Amino acid sequence: MASQEQLDKSKLAMSQVIADKLEKDPELWTIPMENLKRWMKLWGEPVAPPHLEWLTLLQERSKEEILQILRSPDQKANQLRQSSPFSGILTEKERIEIITPYIKERL
């Protein structure tokens, strides 16, 4: 079983690649808001606190600030990554390529 540290590292690595993709393709910025709206419709009110926090960040912060959060190794950014609305930005192949070194690390 992967340690929490390995999981956190793999999520940070994925988040950093997501940030890179967002910089290269601005159309991808619609995905996190679409995910949050879909989840809120699916699960209703009240919105889960992490999702509400992401919603607020995406509405009130600049794209540059969001990219900094995605790339940050700090504890707050790590907590936010646990409920990331950026699913769908990475392909399955990209995800596997990113997490494979962390899986091998624990073997």
Jmol script that loads the backbone (N, CA, C; Angstrom):
load data "model"
ATOM      1  N   MET A   1       0.844  -1.187   0.000  1.00  0.00           N
ATOM      2  CA  MET A   1       0.000   0.000   0.000  1.00  0.00           C
ATOM      3  C   MET A   1       0.884   1.243   0.000  1.00  0.00           C
ATOM      4  N   ALA A   2       0.494   2.220  -0.773  1.00  0.00           N
ATOM      5  CA  ALA A   2       1.269   3.458  -0.860  1.00  0.00           C
ATOM      6  C   ALA A   2       1.153   4.251   0.434  1.00  0.00           C
ATOM      7  N   SER A   3       2.255   4.856   0.831  1.00  0.00           N
ATOM      8  CA  SER A   3       2.228   5.710   2.017  1.00  0.00           C
ATOM      9  C   SER A   3       1.538   7.022   1.671  1.00  0.00           C
ATOM     10  N   GLN A   4       1.088   7.723   2.703  1.00  0.00           N
ATOM     11  CA  GLN A   4       0.454   9.020   2.475  1.00  0.00           C
ATOM     12  C   GLN A   4       1.425   9.974   1.782  1.00  0.00           C
ATOM     13  N   GLU A   5       2.691   9.898   2.157  1.00  0.00           N
ATOM     14  CA  GLU A   5       3.695  10.763   1.536  1.00  0.00           C
ATOM     15  C   GLU A   5       3.802  10.490   0.029  1.00  0.00           C
ATOM     16  N   GLN A   6       3.784   9.215  -0.354  1.00  0.00           N
ATOM     17  CA  GLN A   6       3.848   8.869  -1.776  1.00  0.00           C
ATOM     18  C   GLN A   6       2.603   9.355  -2.517  1.00  0.00           C
ATOM     19  N   LEU A   7       1.442   9.202  -1.882  1.00  0.00           N
ATOM     20  CA  LEU A   7       0.205   9.688  -2.495  1.00  0.00           C
ATOM     21  C   LEU A   7       0.251  11.197  -2.686  1.00  0.00           C
ATOM     22  N   ASP A   8       0.724  11.901  -1.657  1.00  0.00           N
ATOM     23  CA  ASP A   8       0.830  13.360  -1.745  1.00  0.00           C
ATOM     24  C   ASP A   8       1.793  13.780  -2.854  1.00  0.00           C
ATOM     25  N   LYS A   9       2.918  13.080  -2.961  1.00  0.00           N
ATOM     26  CA  LYS A   9       3.893  13.400  -4.013  1.00  0.00           C
ATOM     27  C   LYS A   9       3.314  13.153  -5.402  1.00  0.00           C
ATOM     28  N   SER A  10       2.587  12.051  -5.553  1.00  0.00           N
ATOM     29  CA  SER A  10       2.015  11.755  -6.871  1.00  0.00           C
ATOM     30  C   SER A  10       0.929  12.766  -7.229  1.00  0.00           C
ATOM     31  N   LYS A  11       0.131  13.191  -6.246  1.00  0.00           N
ATOM     32  CA  LYS A  11      -0.894  14.210  -6.513  1.00  0.00           C
ATOM     33  C   LYS A  11      -0.253  15.549  -6.868  1.00  0.00           C
ATOM     34  N   LEU A  12       0.843  15.888  -6.203  1.00  0.00           N
ATOM     35  CA  LEU A  12       1.559  17.121  -6.539  1.00  0.00           C
ATOM     36  C   LEU A  12       2.100  17.038  -7.967  1.00  0.00           C
ATOM     37  N   ALA A  13       2.687  15.903  -8.325  1.00  0.00           N
ATOM     38  CA  ALA A  13       3.224  15.735  -9.681  1.00  0.00           C
ATOM     39  C   ALA A  13       2.113  15.871 -10.724  1.00  0.00           C
ATOM     40  N   MET A  14       0.958  15.257 -10.460  1.00  0.00           N
ATOM     41  CA  MET A  14      -0.163  15.386 -11.398  1.00  0.00           C
ATOM     42  C   MET A  14      -0.642  16.829 -11.478  1.00  0.00           C
ATOM     43  N   SER A  15      -0.718  17.472 -10.330  1.00  0.00           N
ATOM     44  CA  SER A  15      -1.176  18.856 -10.263  1.00  0.00           C
ATOM     45  C   SER A  15      -0.242  19.789 -11.036  1.00  0.00           C
ATOM     46  N   GLN A  16       1.048  19.517 -10.969  1.00  0.00           N
ATOM     47  CA  GLN A  16       2.015  20.338 -11.699  1.00  0.00           C
ATOM     48  C   GLN A  16       1.857  20.167 -13.212  1.00  0.00           C
ATOM     49  N   VAL A  17       1.587  18.958 -13.650  1.00  0.00           N
ATOM     50  CA  VAL A  17       1.357  18.726 -15.084  1.00  0.00           C
ATOM     51  C   VAL A  17       0.040  19.381 -15.511  1.00  0.00           C
ATOM     52  N   ILE A  18      -0.962  19.310 -14.653  1.00  0.00           N
ATOM     53  CA  ILE A  18      -2.232  19.992 -14.933  1.00  0.00           C
ATOM     54  C   ILE A  18      -1.984  21.488 -15.120  1.00  0.00           C
ATOM     55  N   ALA A  19      -1.192  22.084 -14.238  1.00  0.00           N
ATOM     56  CA  ALA A  19      -0.874  23.515 -14.351  1.00  0.00           C
ATOM     57  C   ALA A  19      -0.193  23.809 -15.687  1.00  0.00           C
ATOM     58  N   ASP A  20       0.738  22.955 -16.078  1.00  0.00           N
ATOM     59  CA  ASP A  20       1.417  23.137 -17.369  1.00  0.00           C
ATOM     60  C   ASP A  20       0.420  23.094 -18.529  1.00  0.00           C
ATOM     61  N   LYS A  21      -0.503  22.142 -18.475  1.00  0.00           N
ATOM     62  CA  LYS A  21      -1.492  22.014 -19.546  1.00  0.00           C
ATOM     63  C   LYS A  21      -2.431  23.217 -19.579  1.00  0.00           C
ATOM     64  N   LEU A  22      -2.811  23.723 -18.407  1.00  0.00           N
ATOM     65  CA  LEU A  22      -3.682  24.900 -18.342  1.00  0.00           C
ATOM     66  C   LEU A  22      -3.000  26.119 -18.965  1.00  0.00           C
ATOM     67  N   GLU A  23      -1.699  26.233 -18.748  1.00  0.00           N
ATOM     68  CA  GLU A  23      -0.949  27.352 -19.347  1.00  0.00           C
ATOM     69  C   GLU A  23      -0.922  27.256 -20.870  1.00  0.00           C
ATOM     70  N   LYS A  24      -0.799  26.043 -21.373  1.00  0.00           N
ATOM     71  CA  LYS A  24      -0.677  25.843 -22.820  1.00  0.00           C
ATOM     72  C   LYS A  24      -2.023  25.896 -23.547  1.00  0.00           C
ATOM     73  N   ASP A  25      -3.089  25.514 -22.845  1.00  0.00           N
ATOM     74  CA  ASP A  25      -4.405  25.438 -23.482  1.00  0.00           C
ATOM     75  C   ASP A  25      -5.456  26.098 -22.595  1.00  0.00           C
ATOM     76  N   PRO A  26      -5.703  27.393 -22.766  1.00  0.00           N
ATOM     77  CA  PRO A  26      -6.645  28.126 -21.921  1.00  0.00           C
ATOM     78  C   PRO A  26      -8.068  27.566 -21.928  1.00  0.00           C
ATOM     79  N   GLU A  27      -8.439  26.833 -22.966  1.00  0.00           N
ATOM     80  CA  GLU A  27      -9.783  26.250 -23.010  1.00  0.00           C
ATOM     81  C   GLU A  27     -10.003  25.230 -21.894  1.00  0.00           C
ATOM     82  N   LEU A  28      -8.930  24.675 -21.359  1.00  0.00           N
ATOM     83  CA  LEU A  28      -9.048  23.691 -20.278  1.00  0.00           C
ATOM     84  C   LEU A  28      -9.553  24.309 -18.974  1.00  0.00           C
ATOM     85  N   TRP A  29      -9.481  25.638 -18.859  1.00  0.00           N
ATOM     86  CA  TRP A  29      -9.935  26.306 -17.629  1.00  0.00           C
ATOM     87  C   TRP A  29     -11.423  26.097 -17.375  1.00  0.00           C
ATOM     88  N   THR A  30     -12.195  25.705 -18.376  1.00  0.00           N
ATOM     89  CA  THR A  30     -13.624  25.472 -18.154  1.00  0.00           C
ATOM     90  C   THR A  30     -13.880  24.179 -17.377  1.00  0.00           C
ATOM     91  N   ILE A  31     -12.961  23.243 -17.437  1.00  0.00           N
ATOM     92  CA  ILE A  31     -13.169  21.919 -16.838  1.00  0.00           C
ATOM     93  C   ILE A  31     -13.393  21.972 -15.327  1.00  0.00           C
ATOM     94  N   PRO A  32     -12.561  22.661 -14.536  1.00  0.00           N
ATOM     95  CA  PRO A  32     -12.804  22.635 -13.089  1.00  0.00           C
ATOM     96  C   PRO A  32     -14.158  23.238 -12.693  1.00  0.00           C
ATOM     97  N   MET A  33     -14.575  24.318 -13.350  1.00  0.00           N
ATOM     98  CA  MET A  33     -15.877  24.909 -13.024  1.00  0.00           C
ATOM     99  C   MET A  33     -17.012  23.978 -13.439  1.00  0.00           C
ATOM    100  N   GLU A  34     -16.882  23.339 -14.594  1.00  0.00           N
ATOM    101  CA  GLU A  34     -17.902  22.377 -15.032  1.00  0.00           C
ATOM    102  C   GLU A  34     -17.999  21.220 -14.047  1.00  0.00           C
ATOM    103  N   ASN A  35     -16.854  20.726 -13.586  1.00  0.00           N
ATOM    104  CA  ASN A  35     -16.858  19.643 -12.602  1.00  0.00           C
ATOM    105  C   ASN A  35     -17.558  20.076 -11.321  1.00  0.00           C
ATOM    106  N   LEU A  36     -17.201  21.251 -10.813  1.00  0.00           N
ATOM    107  CA  LEU A  36     -17.811  21.734  -9.571  1.00  0.00           C
ATOM    108  C   LEU A  36     -19.321  21.914  -9.726  1.00  0.00           C
ATOM    109  N   LYS A  37     -19.747  22.494 -10.823  1.00  0.00           N
ATOM    110  CA  LYS A  37     -21.188  22.680 -11.053  1.00  0.00           C
ATOM    111  C   LYS A  37     -21.908  21.334 -11.132  1.00  0.00           C
ATOM    112  N   ARG A  38     -21.305  20.378 -11.821  1.00  0.00           N
ATOM    113  CA  ARG A  38     -21.907  19.046 -11.940  1.00  0.00           C
ATOM    114  C   ARG A  38     -21.993  18.367 -10.575  1.00  0.00           C
ATOM    115  N   TRP A  39     -20.918  18.467  -9.780  1.00  0.00           N
ATOM    116  CA  TRP A  39     -20.919  17.848  -8.456  1.00  0.00           C
ATOM    117  C   TRP A  39     -21.949  18.494  -7.543  1.00  0.00           C
ATOM    118  N   MET A  40     -22.088  19.819  -7.617  1.00  0.00           N
ATOM    119  CA  MET A  40     -23.064  20.516  -6.779  1.00  0.00           C
ATOM    120  C   MET A  40     -24.481  20.101  -7.170  1.00  0.00           C
ATOM    121  N   LYS A  41     -24.724  19.943  -8.463  1.00  0.00           N
ATOM    122  CA  LYS A  41     -26.039  19.502  -8.925  1.00  0.00           C
ATOM    123  C   LYS A  41     -26.297  18.063  -8.482  1.00  0.00           C
ATOM    124  N   LEU A  42     -25.281  17.234  -8.583  1.00  0.00           N
ATOM    125  CA  LEU A  42     -25.406  15.823  -8.227  1.00  0.00           C
ATOM    126  C   LEU A  42     -25.611  15.627  -6.730  1.00  0.00           C
ATOM    127  N   TRP A  43     -24.803  16.327  -5.921  1.00  0.00           N
ATOM    128  CA  TRP A  43     -24.831  16.112  -4.476  1.00  0.00           C
ATOM    129  C   TRP A  43     -25.649  17.145  -3.722  1.00  0.00           C
ATOM    130  N   GLY A  44     -26.042  18.212  -4.393  1.00  0.00           N
ATOM    131  CA  GLY A  44     -26.889  19.226  -3.774  1.00  0.00           C
ATOM    132  C   GLY A  44     -26.177  20.072  -2.736  1.00  0.00           C
ATOM    133  N   GLU A  45     -26.979  20.839  -2.029  1.00  0.00           N
ATOM    134  CA  GLU A  45     -26.469  21.725  -0.984  1.00  0.00           C
ATOM    135  C   GLU A  45     -26.519  20.987   0.346  1.00  0.00           C
ATOM    136  N   PRO A  46     -25.709  21.293   1.304  1.00  0.00           N
ATOM    137  CA  PRO A  46     -24.625  22.258   1.208  1.00  0.00           C
ATOM    138  C   PRO A  46     -23.449  21.680   0.423  1.00  0.00           C
ATOM    139  N   VAL A  47     -22.723  22.558  -0.182  1.00  0.00           N
ATOM    140  CA  VAL A  47     -21.546  22.169  -0.952  1.00  0.00           C
ATOM    141  C   VAL A  47     -20.465  21.717   0.023  1.00  0.00           C
ATOM    142  N   ALA A  48     -19.767  20.640  -0.316  1.00  0.00           N
ATOM    143  CA  ALA A  48     -18.667  20.169   0.530  1.00  0.00           C
ATOM    144  C   ALA A  48     -17.652  21.300   0.692  1.00  0.00           C
ATOM    145  N   PRO A  49     -17.151  21.519   1.911  1.00  0.00           N
ATOM    146  CA  PRO A  49     -16.222  22.636   2.145  1.00  0.00           C
ATOM    147  C   PRO A  49     -15.046  22.718   1.166  1.00  0.00           C
ATOM    148  N   PRO A  50     -14.384  21.603   0.819  1.00  0.00           N
ATOM    149  CA  PRO A  50     -13.272  21.738  -0.138  1.00  0.00           C
ATOM    150  C   PRO A  50     -13.745  22.209  -1.518  1.00  0.00           C
ATOM    151  N   HIS A  51     -14.915  21.760  -1.929  1.00  0.00           N
ATOM    152  CA  HIS A  51     -15.433  22.181  -3.234  1.00  0.00           C
ATOM    153  C   HIS A  51     -15.838  23.647  -3.203  1.00  0.00           C
ATOM    154  N   LEU A  52     -16.406  24.078  -2.099  1.00  0.00           N
ATOM    155  CA  LEU A  52     -16.752  25.493  -1.952  1.00  0.00           C
ATOM    156  C   LEU A  52     -15.491  26.354  -1.979  1.00  0.00           C
ATOM    157  N   GLU A  53     -14.434  25.856  -1.345  1.00  0.00           N
ATOM    158  CA  GLU A  53     -13.169  26.599  -1.355  1.00  0.00           C
ATOM    159  C   GLU A  53     -12.613  26.715  -2.774  1.00  0.00           C
ATOM    160  N   TRP A  54     -12.640  25.611  -3.518  1.00  0.00           N
ATOM    161  CA  TRP A  54     -12.177  25.660  -4.906  1.00  0.00           C
ATOM    162  C   TRP A  54     -13.050  26.597  -5.736  1.00  0.00           C
ATOM    163  N   LEU A  55     -14.362  26.540  -5.528  1.00  0.00           N
ATOM    164  CA  LEU A  55     -15.270  27.413  -6.263  1.00  0.00           C
ATOM    165  C   LEU A  55     -14.916  28.876  -6.020  1.00  0.00           C
ATOM    166  N   THR A  56     -14.688  29.211  -4.761  1.00  0.00           N
ATOM    167  CA  THR A  56     -14.314  30.579  -4.398  1.00  0.00           C
ATOM    168  C   THR A  56     -12.980  30.969  -5.031  1.00  0.00           C
ATOM    169  N   LEU A  57     -11.999  30.078  -4.948  1.00  0.00           N
ATOM    170  CA  LEU A  57     -10.688  30.365  -5.542  1.00  0.00           C
ATOM    171  C   LEU A  57     -10.797  30.606  -7.047  1.00  0.00           C
ATOM    172  N   LEU A  58     -11.534  29.746  -7.724  1.00  0.00           N
ATOM    173  CA  LEU A  58     -11.656  29.865  -9.180  1.00  0.00           C
ATOM    174  C   LEU A  58     -12.414  31.123  -9.598  1.00  0.00           C
ATOM    175  N   GLN A  59     -13.318  31.580  -8.751  1.00  0.00           N
ATOM    176  CA  GLN A  59     -14.088  32.784  -9.073  1.00  0.00           C
ATOM    177  C   GLN A  59     -13.358  34.071  -8.700  1.00  0.00           C
ATOM    178  N   GLU A  60     -12.532  34.012  -7.657  1.00  0.00           N
ATOM    179  CA  GLU A  60     -11.960  35.242  -7.111  1.00  0.00           C
ATOM    180  C   GLU A  60     -10.465  35.430  -7.357  1.00  0.00           C
ATOM    181  N   ARG A  61      -9.762  34.378  -7.660  1.00  0.00           N
ATOM    182  CA  ARG A  61      -8.316  34.482  -7.844  1.00  0.00           C
ATOM    183  C   ARG A  61      -7.959  34.503  -9.321  1.00  0.00           C
ATOM    184  N   SER A  62      -6.794  35.027  -9.599  1.00  0.00           N
ATOM    185  CA  SER A  62      -6.322  35.048 -10.986  1.00  0.00           C
ATOM    186  C   SER A  62      -5.872  33.646 -11.399  1.00  0.00           C
ATOM    187  N   LYS A  63      -5.797  33.443 -12.682  1.00  0.00           N
ATOM    188  CA  LYS A  63      -5.308  32.155 -13.181  1.00  0.00           C
ATOM    189  C   LYS A  63      -3.887  31.907 -12.697  1.00  0.00           C
ATOM    190  N   GLU A  64      -3.089  32.953 -12.640  1.00  0.00           N
ATOM    191  CA  GLU A  64      -1.701  32.818 -12.172  1.00  0.00           C
ATOM    192  C   GLU A  64      -1.665  32.325 -10.724  1.00  0.00           C
ATOM    193  N   GLU A  65      -2.560  32.843  -9.896  1.00  0.00           N
ATOM    194  CA  GLU A  65      -2.611  32.399  -8.496  1.00  0.00           C
ATOM    195  C   GLU A  65      -3.048  30.940  -8.395  1.00  0.00           C
ATOM    196  N   ILE A  66      -3.994  30.541  -9.227  1.00  0.00           N
ATOM    197  CA  ILE A  66      -4.441  29.143  -9.236  1.00  0.00           C
ATOM    198  C   ILE A  66      -3.287  28.243  -9.673  1.00  0.00           C
ATOM    199  N   LEU A  67      -2.540  28.660 -10.685  1.00  0.00           N
ATOM    200  CA  LEU A  67      -1.384  27.874 -11.133  1.00  0.00           C
ATOM    201  C   LEU A  67      -0.357  27.736 -10.017  1.00  0.00           C
ATOM    202  N   GLN A  68      -0.155  28.789  -9.245  1.00  0.00           N
ATOM    203  CA  GLN A  68       0.778  28.722  -8.109  1.00  0.00           C
ATOM    204  C   GLN A  68       0.297  27.709  -7.076  1.00  0.00           C
ATOM    205  N   ILE A  69      -1.002  27.694  -6.811  1.00  0.00           N
ATOM    206  CA  ILE A  69      -1.561  26.720  -5.863  1.00  0.00           C
ATOM    207  C   ILE A  69      -1.336  25.309  -6.383  1.00  0.00           C
ATOM    208  N   LEU A  70      -1.613  25.099  -7.665  1.00  0.00           N
ATOM    209  CA  LEU A  70      -1.451  23.766  -8.243  1.00  0.00           C
ATOM    210  C   LEU A  70      -0.010  23.275  -8.161  1.00  0.00           C
ATOM    211  N   ARG A  71       0.933  24.184  -8.240  1.00  0.00           N
ATOM    212  CA  ARG A  71       2.353  23.804  -8.227  1.00  0.00           C
ATOM    213  C   ARG A  71       2.976  23.814  -6.831  1.00  0.00           C
ATOM    214  N   SER A  72       2.258  24.299  -5.860  1.00  0.00           N
ATOM    215  CA  SER A  72       2.825  24.480  -4.525  1.00  0.00           C
ATOM    216  C   SER A  72       2.896  23.166  -3.733  1.00  0.00           C
ATOM    217  N   PRO A  73       4.036  22.934  -3.060  1.00  0.00           N
ATOM    218  CA  PRO A  73       4.146  21.757  -2.206  1.00  0.00           C
ATOM    219  C   PRO A  73       3.650  22.010  -0.775  1.00  0.00           C
ATOM    220  N   ASP A  74       3.154  23.221  -0.492  1.00  0.00           N
ATOM    221  CA  ASP A  74       2.794  23.520   0.900  1.00  0.00           C
ATOM    222  C   ASP A  74       1.545  22.757   1.355  1.00  0.00           C
ATOM    223  N   GLN A  75       1.341  22.750   2.664  1.00  0.00           N
ATOM    224  CA  GLN A  75       0.280  21.956   3.276  1.00  0.00           C
ATOM    225  C   GLN A  75      -1.113  22.372   2.799  1.00  0.00           C
ATOM    226  N   LYS A  76      -1.364  23.662   2.687  1.00  0.00           N
ATOM    227  CA  LYS A  76      -2.686  24.131   2.251  1.00  0.00           C
ATOM    228  C   LYS A  76      -2.985  23.653   0.834  1.00  0.00           C
ATOM    229  N   ALA A  77      -2.023  23.782  -0.064  1.00  0.00           N
ATOM    230  CA  ALA A  77      -2.211  23.311  -1.439  1.00  0.00           C
ATOM    231  C   ALA A  77      -2.408  21.798  -1.452  1.00  0.00           C
ATOM    232  N   ASN A  78      -1.684  21.095  -0.599  1.00  0.00           N
ATOM    233  CA  ASN A  78      -1.835  19.647  -0.494  1.00  0.00           C
ATOM    234  C   ASN A  78      -3.259  19.287  -0.065  1.00  0.00           C
ATOM    235  N   GLN A  79      -3.796  20.018   0.902  1.00  0.00           N
ATOM    236  CA  GLN A  79      -5.176  19.776   1.341  1.00  0.00           C
ATOM    237  C   GLN A  79      -6.156  20.013   0.194  1.00  0.00           C
ATOM    238  N   LEU A  80      -5.949  21.069  -0.550  1.00  0.00           N
ATOM    239  CA  LEU A  80      -6.834  21.362  -1.678  1.00  0.00           C
ATOM    240  C   LEU A  80      -6.773  20.269  -2.743  1.00  0.00           C
ATOM    241  N   ARG A  81      -5.598  19.702  -2.948  1.00  0.00           N
ATOM    242  CA  ARG A  81      -5.450  18.642  -3.959  1.00  0.00           C
ATOM    243  C   ARG A  81      -6.249  17.394  -3.611  1.00  0.00           C
ATOM    244  N   GLN A  82      -6.605  17.217  -2.356  1.00  0.00           N
ATOM    245  CA  GLN A  82      -7.365  16.034  -1.953  1.00  0.00           C
ATOM    246  C   GLN A  82      -8.776  16.046  -2.553  1.00  0.00           C
ATOM    247  N   SER A  83      -9.254  17.222  -2.941  1.00  0.00           N
ATOM    248  CA  SER A  83     -10.590  17.365  -3.544  1.00  0.00           C
ATOM    249  C   SER A  83     -10.509  18.213  -4.811  1.00  0.00           C
ATOM    250  N   SER A  84      -9.594  17.891  -5.654  1.00  0.00           N
ATOM    251  CA  SER A  84      -9.320  18.699  -6.847  1.00  0.00           C
ATOM    252  C   SER A  84     -10.450  18.625  -7.875  1.00  0.00           C
ATOM    253  N   PRO A  85     -10.888  19.780  -8.381  1.00  0.00           N
ATOM    254  CA  PRO A  85     -11.893  19.786  -9.443  1.00  0.00           C
ATOM    255  C   PRO A  85     -11.276  19.709 -10.847  1.00  0.00           C
ATOM    256  N   PHE A  86      -9.988  19.403 -10.923  1.00  0.00           N
ATOM    257  CA  PHE A  86      -9.291  19.408 -12.208  1.00  0.00           C
ATOM    258  C   PHE A  86      -9.287  18.042 -12.889  1.00  0.00           C
ATOM    259  N   SER A  87     -10.107  17.115 -12.401  1.00  0.00           N
ATOM    260  CA  SER A  87     -10.177  15.806 -13.050  1.00  0.00           C
ATOM    261  C   SER A  87     -10.708  15.979 -14.470  1.00  0.00           C
ATOM    262  N   GLY A  88     -10.133  15.224 -15.381  1.00  0.00           N
ATOM    263  CA  GLY A  88     -10.516  15.325 -16.781  1.00  0.00           C
ATOM    264  C   GLY A  88      -9.522  16.109 -17.622  1.00  0.00           C
ATOM    265  N   ILE A  89      -8.568  16.758 -16.967  1.00  0.00           N
ATOM    266  CA  ILE A  89      -7.556  17.504 -17.720  1.00  0.00           C
ATOM    267  C   ILE A  89      -6.444  16.570 -18.186  1.00  0.00           C
ATOM    268  N   LEU A  90      -6.052  15.653 -17.333  1.00  0.00           N
ATOM    269  CA  LEU A  90      -5.039  14.666 -17.720  1.00  0.00           C
ATOM    270  C   LEU A  90      -5.705  13.493 -18.419  1.00  0.00           C
ATOM    271  N   THR A  91      -5.036  12.968 -19.414  1.00  0.00           N
ATOM    272  CA  THR A  91      -5.503  11.730 -20.030  1.00  0.00           C
ATOM    273  C   THR A  91      -5.129  10.569 -19.112  1.00  0.00           C
ATOM    274  N   GLU A  92      -5.735   9.428 -19.341  1.00  0.00           N
ATOM    275  CA  GLU A  92      -5.401   8.243 -18.551  1.00  0.00           C
ATOM    276  C   GLU A  92      -3.920   7.890 -18.736  1.00  0.00           C
ATOM    277  N   LYS A  93      -3.433   8.011 -19.955  1.00  0.00           N
ATOM    278  CA  LYS A  93      -2.020   7.722 -20.235  1.00  0.00           C
ATOM    279  C   LYS A  93      -1.110   8.654 -19.440  1.00  0.00           C
ATOM    280  N   GLU A  94      -1.445   9.940 -19.410  1.00  0.00           N
ATOM    281  CA  GLU A  94      -0.637  10.900 -18.649  1.00  0.00           C
ATOM    282  C   GLU A  94      -0.644  10.553 -17.164  1.00  0.00           C
ATOM    283  N   ARG A  95      -1.828  10.224 -16.658  1.00  0.00           N
ATOM    284  CA  ARG A  95      -1.927   9.867 -15.233  1.00  0.00           C
ATOM    285  C   ARG A  95      -1.026   8.675 -14.904  1.00  0.00           C
ATOM    286  N   ILE A  96      -1.099   7.649 -15.723  1.00  0.00           N
ATOM    287  CA  ILE A  96      -0.297   6.441 -15.481  1.00  0.00           C
ATOM    288  C   ILE A  96       1.191   6.762 -15.545  1.00  0.00           C
ATOM    289  N   GLU A  97       1.599   7.562 -16.529  1.00  0.00           N
ATOM    290  CA  GLU A  97       3.013   7.940 -16.649  1.00  0.00           C
ATOM    291  C   GLU A  97       3.492   8.711 -15.421  1.00  0.00           C
ATOM    292  N   ILE A  98       2.620   9.528 -14.856  1.00  0.00           N
ATOM    293  CA  ILE A  98       2.997  10.330 -13.693  1.00  0.00           C
ATOM    294  C   ILE A  98       3.078   9.481 -12.432  1.00  0.00           C
ATOM    295  N   ILE A  99       2.106   8.592 -12.228  1.00  0.00           N
ATOM    296  CA  ILE A  99       2.075   7.853 -10.955  1.00  0.00           C
ATOM    297  C   ILE A  99       2.967   6.619 -10.938  1.00  0.00           C
ATOM    298  N   THR A 100       3.360   6.109 -12.104  1.00  0.00           N
ATOM    299  CA  THR A 100       4.172   4.885 -12.147  1.00  0.00           C
ATOM    300  C   THR A 100       5.449   4.969 -11.308  1.00  0.00           C
ATOM    301  N   PRO A 101       6.219   6.051 -11.366  1.00  0.00           N
ATOM    302  CA  PRO A 101       7.427   6.105 -10.526  1.00  0.00           C
ATOM    303  C   PRO A 101       7.121   5.998  -9.024  1.00  0.00           C
ATOM    304  N   TYR A 102       5.976   6.504  -8.600  1.00  0.00           N
ATOM    305  CA  TYR A 102       5.620   6.448  -7.180  1.00  0.00           C
ATOM    306  C   TYR A 102       5.176   5.052  -6.782  1.00  0.00           C
ATOM    307  N   ILE A 103       4.590   4.328  -7.721  1.00  0.00           N
ATOM    308  CA  ILE A 103       4.221   2.939  -7.463  1.00  0.00           C
ATOM    309  C   ILE A 103       5.486   2.099  -7.373  1.00  0.00           C
ATOM    310  N   LYS A 104       6.420   2.317  -8.299  1.00  0.00           N
ATOM    311  CA  LYS A 104       7.680   1.567  -8.294  1.00  0.00           C
ATOM    312  C   LYS A 104       8.496   1.872  -7.044  1.00  0.00           C
ATOM    313  N   GLU A 105       8.387   3.102  -6.552  1.00  0.00           N
ATOM    314  CA  GLU A 105       9.136   3.533  -5.368  1.00  0.00           C
ATOM    315  C   GLU A 105       8.785   2.692  -4.141  1.00  0.00           C
ATOM    316  N   ARG A 106       7.559   2.228  -4.069  1.00  0.00           N
ATOM    317  CA  ARG A 106       7.139   1.476  -2.882  1.00  0.00           C
ATOM    318  C   ARG A 106       7.399  -0.017  -3.005  1.00  0.00           C
ATOM    319  N   LEU A 107       7.817  -0.484  -4.174  1.00  0.00           N
ATOM    320  CA  LEU A 107       8.079  -1.917  -4.367  1.00  0.00           C
ATOM    321  C   LEU A 107       9.414  -2.324  -3.806  1.00  0.00           C
TER     322      LEU A 107
END
end "model"
wireframe off; spacefill off
backbone 0.3
color backbone group
